[in-house]
């Protein structure tokens, strides 16, 4: 190892001790060098200075471009592009990993009987089919309008919110903040969405609402929303990276509702190109931030023309890109919506939603049947109405009625 004495002796041997100021000069240098115990902190300081310098020179470049009369929108794109490049230098790890190192990590996890790293949906029958949604994966929830995609994502969000190790970022380009909040309250209280919309609430309803609000307050720091209907992919990436930096010790889940509504302003091609571009970006984001990205997607209308509206993987809007990028694809199908009252086995389809696991990269495909109460928006295992939120309204399931919308 290198220390003060060995360095002094080596410099004396090569005849350069006096060049650095002799033993006294070495001692002065030694006092200016921090302990090796803080080398990680020192490296971070040096890297921060490098980032500052990069931002400084980019600012000079931008000023020159503005002085030369660059278009304002081009200037914004230039800012976004350069900031993304600088941000990627902060979070990207370019070191390759050997197969042995990778296998050893897996063996260590198997030997210690640790669960796979990922997030669970909180719906037992669905978790039994999917296992976990692994960090680094893009998960797609798809269906035609009226199938309950947003309600399903809210159900997953609430379940995941209750796990203290999770942090959630939810992007919604489809609905306003108040509409979304009403759906959350409906699922957490078992109060009809129509009653919340028209403020037709009893004293019991208000009691349930305040109890739900207390639960939300308890987990307030775990969920962040963005309801900007003009969100661009770069903006989503920027907010996601900021959220990750603020929650490095948490398991991160990102929801995007929905993929076809995101504004891909950089693309001049068709909608399929835009979906492919954004799908690839979401997949890269999941890997880079080591998080789960859950994207909602539309299904082509053509899928309703055959097989009584039952969707297939090929019916995804922009299916080529999504099929390649997604680790899991779940298609929502409600026969009742198409006037089908019983299935092929004569079983009623009332309040039933079939979750078709059309793609499951590391597990089985197939279907999971859940109870979907459209008037409330909640999803549960059939014959198991236990609400994971708590017993907000234990008798609600036996007193449900159809509410027109």
Order of alpha helices (4+ residues) and beta strands (2+ residues): alpha-alpha-alpha-alpha-alpha-beta-alpha-beta-beta-alpha-beta-alpha-alpha-alpha-beta-alpha-beta-alpha-beta-alpha-beta-beta-beta-beta
